[in-house]
Amino acid sequence: MMEEMMITTTAFIRGEAAAASKKKGHASWKLQDQSKRYSSDKRSNFQGHPRGERGFNRFTPLTKTLKEILATEASKF
């Protein structure tokens, strides 16, 4: 049982599971989603801004330098 799980996990990591599922002939979810995405991209969100613009202010700017962050991470362990 454990050996079978290890083989399955190893195959998944290598991408063999993904390659095998593509051979089954089912339509990919990406292909099904593209027609929906095309029509929804034309619409604006409820605030009147195009969809592509709303993700720009999603992240908080860094207040520490990379050197400070790495020094903090190194001291944790």
Backbone as numpy.savetxt, mean C-alpha at the origin, in Angstrom:
# Nx Ny Nz CAx CAy CAz Cx Cy Cz
2.53 -30.81 9.64 1.71 -29.62 9.64 2.58 -28.36 9.64
3.55 -28.32 10.55 4.43 -27.15 10.65 5.27 -26.99 9.38
5.74 -28.10 8.85 6.56 -28.05 7.63 5.73 -27.53 6.46
4.48 -27.94 6.37 3.60 -27.48 5.30 3.36 -25.97 5.41
3.19 -25.48 6.61 3.02 -24.04 6.81 4.27 -23.28 6.42
5.43 -23.81 6.73 6.68 -23.15 6.37 6.85 -23.10 4.86
6.50 -24.18 4.17 6.60 -24.21 2.70 5.66 -23.19 2.10
4.43 -23.13 2.62 3.45 -22.17 2.11 3.92 -20.74 2.36
4.44 -20.47 3.53 4.93 -19.13 3.87 6.10 -18.74 2.98
7.03 -19.66 2.80 8.19 -19.39 1.95 7.76 -19.11 0.51
6.81 -19.89 0.02 6.30 -19.67 -1.34 5.62 -18.32 -1.46
4.89 -17.94 -0.43 4.22 -16.65 -0.45 5.23 -15.51 -0.49
6.26 -15.63 0.32 7.29 -14.59 0.36 7.97 -14.46 -1.00
8.20 -15.56 -1.65 8.84 -15.52 -2.97 7.91 -15.00 -4.05
6.64 -14.91 -3.78 5.70 -14.43 -4.77 5.08 -15.53 -5.60
5.37 -16.77 -5.26 4.82 -17.87 -6.03 3.31 -17.95 -5.87
2.81 -17.60 -4.72 1.37 -17.63 -4.49 0.67 -16.61 -5.38
1.27 -15.44 -5.51 0.68 -14.40 -6.35 0.72 -14.80 -7.82
1.82 -15.41 -8.24 1.94 -15.83 -9.63 0.94 -16.94 -9.94
0.72 -17.85 -9.00 -0.23 -18.94 -9.22 -1.65 -18.41 -9.31
-1.98 -17.41 -8.53 -3.34 -16.88 -8.57 -3.62 -16.14 -9.87
-2.60 -15.54 -10.47 -2.78 -14.86 -11.75 -3.09 -15.85 -12.87
-2.58 -17.06 -12.75 -2.78 -18.07 -13.78 -4.20 -18.62 -13.80
-4.97 -18.37 -12.76 -6.32 -18.91 -12.67 -7.27 -18.27 -13.67
-6.94 -17.09 -14.16 -7.76 -16.46 -15.19 -8.83 -15.54 -14.66
-8.87 -15.29 -13.38 -9.85 -14.36 -12.84 -9.41 -12.94 -13.14
-10.39 -12.05 -13.27 -10.06 -10.65 -13.51 -9.47 -10.06 -12.23
-8.43 -9.32 -12.40 -7.77 -8.71 -11.26 -8.66 -7.63 -10.65
-8.55 -7.42 -9.34 -9.34 -6.37 -8.69 -8.91 -5.01 -9.20
-7.66 -4.90 -9.64 -7.19 -3.62 -10.17 -7.93 -3.28 -11.46
-8.13 -4.27 -12.30 -8.84 -4.02 -13.54 -10.28 -3.63 -13.29
-10.91 -4.26 -12.32 -12.29 -3.95 -11.99 -12.39 -2.56 -11.38
-11.39 -2.15 -10.64 -11.40 -0.88 -9.94 -11.14 0.31 -10.87
-10.48 0.09 -11.99 -10.08 1.21 -12.84 -11.27 1.97 -13.39
-12.34 1.27 -13.78 -13.49 1.97 -14.32 -14.16 2.81 -13.24
-14.21 2.32 -12.01 -14.78 3.08 -10.91 -13.91 4.29 -10.60
-12.60 4.09 -10.60 -11.68 5.17 -10.26 -11.76 6.29 -11.29
-11.90 5.96 -12.56 -11.95 6.97 -13.60 -13.15 7.88 -13.41
-14.30 7.30 -13.12 -15.49 8.12 -12.96 -15.46 8.91 -11.66
-14.88 8.37 -10.60 -14.86 9.08 -9.33 -13.80 10.18 -9.32
-12.75 10.07 -10.12 -11.72 11.11 -10.17 -12.25 12.40 -10.78
-13.28 12.30 -11.60 -13.84 13.49 -12.23 -14.58 14.35 -11.21
-15.12 13.71 -10.18 -15.91 14.43 -9.18 -15.01 15.13 -8.17
-15.53 16.15 -7.55 -14.83 16.83 -6.47 -15.34 16.28 -5.15
-14.56 16.48 -4.10 -15.06 16.08 -2.80 -16.03 17.15 -2.29
-16.60 16.96 -1.11 -17.65 17.85 -0.64 -17.17 19.27 -0.35
-15.87 19.49 -0.24 -15.36 20.83 0.03 -15.09 21.62 -1.25
-15.29 21.02 -2.38 -15.10 21.71 -3.64 -13.70 21.65 -4.19
-12.82 20.85 -3.58 -11.46 20.70 -4.07 -11.37 19.43 -4.90
-10.59 19.43 -5.97 -10.39 18.18 -6.72 -9.78 17.12 -5.82
-10.06 15.88 -6.11 -9.63 14.77 -5.25 -8.12 14.71 -5.07
-7.37 15.02 -6.09 -5.93 14.88 -6.01 -5.25 15.83 -5.03
-5.88 16.94 -4.71 -5.25 17.94 -3.86 -5.39 17.66 -2.38
-6.33 16.86 -1.96 -6.61 16.75 -0.53 -5.55 15.98 0.24
-4.66 15.24 -0.40 -3.66 14.48 0.32 -2.39 15.24 0.63
-2.24 16.46 0.15 -0.99 17.19 0.32 -0.72 17.59 1.76
-1.72 17.92 2.53 -1.53 18.39 3.89 -1.76 17.29 4.92
-1.65 16.06 4.51 -1.95 14.93 5.38 -0.85 14.69 6.42
0.40 15.01 6.12 1.51 14.67 7.00 2.01 15.90 7.75
2.44 15.67 8.98 3.01 16.72 9.81 4.49 16.88 9.45
4.96 18.09 9.26 6.38 18.27 8.93 7.27 17.82 10.10
8.45 17.35 9.77 9.39 16.89 10.79 9.91 18.07 11.60
10.04 17.85 12.90 10.59 18.89 13.76 12.01 18.55 14.20
12.43 17.32 13.94 13.78 16.88 14.28 14.55 16.58 13.00
15.86 16.69 13.09 16.69 16.32 11.95 16.84 14.81 11.92
17.28 14.30 10.81 17.50 12.86 10.67 18.51 12.37 11.70
19.53 13.16 11.96 20.56 12.79 12.94 19.95 12.64 14.34
19.06 13.55 14.71 18.40 13.47 16.02 17.48 12.26 16.12
16.77 11.96 15.06 15.88 10.80 15.04 16.67 9.52 15.20
17.75 9.38 14.43 18.56 8.17 14.51 19.23 8.03 15.87
19.64 9.14 16.47 20.25 9.09 17.80 19.23 8.63 18.84
18.00 9.08 18.71 16.93 8.66 19.62 16.64 7.18 19.46
16.57 6.71 18.22 16.31 5.29 17.96 17.43 4.42 18.52
18.67 4.86 18.38 19.81 4.08 18.86 19.81 3.98 20.38
19.35 5.01 21.05 19.36 4.99 22.52 18.22 4.15 23.10
17.20 3.83 22.30 16.08 3.03 22.79 16.47 1.59 23.02
17.46 1.10 22.29 17.80 -0.33 22.37 19.06 -0.59 23.11
